[in-house]
Amino acid sequence: MSSAADKISSAQDDLEKLVGDLRGLLSSKDLDSVPEIRQLRKRLDDSLYTVKDSAVRAAQEAAYQAKEAARVANTYAHDEPWRVASAALAVGALVGFLLARR
């Protein structure tokens, strides 16, 4: 799961670099008198806030779904221990068979 967190962090860092570069470009003193640039700066700030908020909500939803899946699997394993043990035995036997053939 850390690789997914690393990818999200890397994407967020890249996005922040891009926004920083764009802000640097738009912050030129020569462009201060252009009203469209001020509007563009405001839209950029609003969009950045929206993207960050969406990313936080998506990460929270993914974490909730992962916890819910783990809870369901745990409940199933406690309710049906022999089925889980049988499935684990079958998978172990299959892996052992395949490794022995090598």
N, C-alpha and C positions, 0 to 999 in steps of 0.2 A: 504494500500500500504506500510505502514511502516513495516509490518511483512515480506514482500518480501525484503525490503531494509535491514532489520535485518538479514535475512537468507543469503543474499549476503555478508553482512559485516562479518558475522560469518564464512562463507565458506572462505572468503579472509583471515581472521585472522588464521584459521586452516591451510590454505595453506602456509602462511608466517611462522607459527610455524614449519611446516614440513620442509620447505626449510631451515630454521634456524638450525634445528636439523641436517639435512643432511650436511649443510655447516660446522657445528661444528665437525661432524664426519670426514669429508674430510679434515679439516684444521689441522689435526694432523701433528706435525713436522716430524714424522717418515715417512709420506706419501709424503712429499715434493719432494723427489727424484724420485718418480714414475711418468713418463710422462703421463700415462693413467689417473692418478688422476687430473692432470692439465687440460687435455682435458675434463674430466668429469665435473670439476668445470665450465669450459667455457660453455659447453652444458647446464648445470644447469642454469647459469645466462641467457643464450639466451632463454631457455625455459620459465623461469620465466617472462622475459620481454614480450614474445609472449603471455603468458597466461593473464598477466595483461592488455595488449593491447586489447586482444579479449574480456575480461570482460568489459572493458570500452566501447568498441564499442557495445556490446550486451546491456548494460544498456542504452546507448544513443538511440539505436534503439527501445528498449521497451518504453522508455519515449516518443519518437516521435510517436509511434503507439498509445499510450494511449492518447496523445494530439490530434491526428488525429481523433480517435474514439469519443472523447468528442466534437470536432468541428463538426463532422458529426451529432452527436446526437443533438447538439444545433441547427444546421441548420434545421434539420428535425422538431424539436419542434417548431421552429419559422415559418416554412412553413406549418405545419399541426397541429395547436394548438388544434383543436377540436378532432382530432384522439388521440393525446396524452392525452387530458383531459378525453376522453371516456375510453381509456385503463386504466388510473389511477383510474377512477371510478369503472371499472369492477374489477380490482385487489383489490381495497379497499372493495368492496361489497363481494367478495369471501373470503377475510381474515376475514371480520366481520362475515360472515355466519359460517365459520369454527370455529371461536372463540366462537360464540354463542352456538354451538352444544356441546361444552365441558361442 
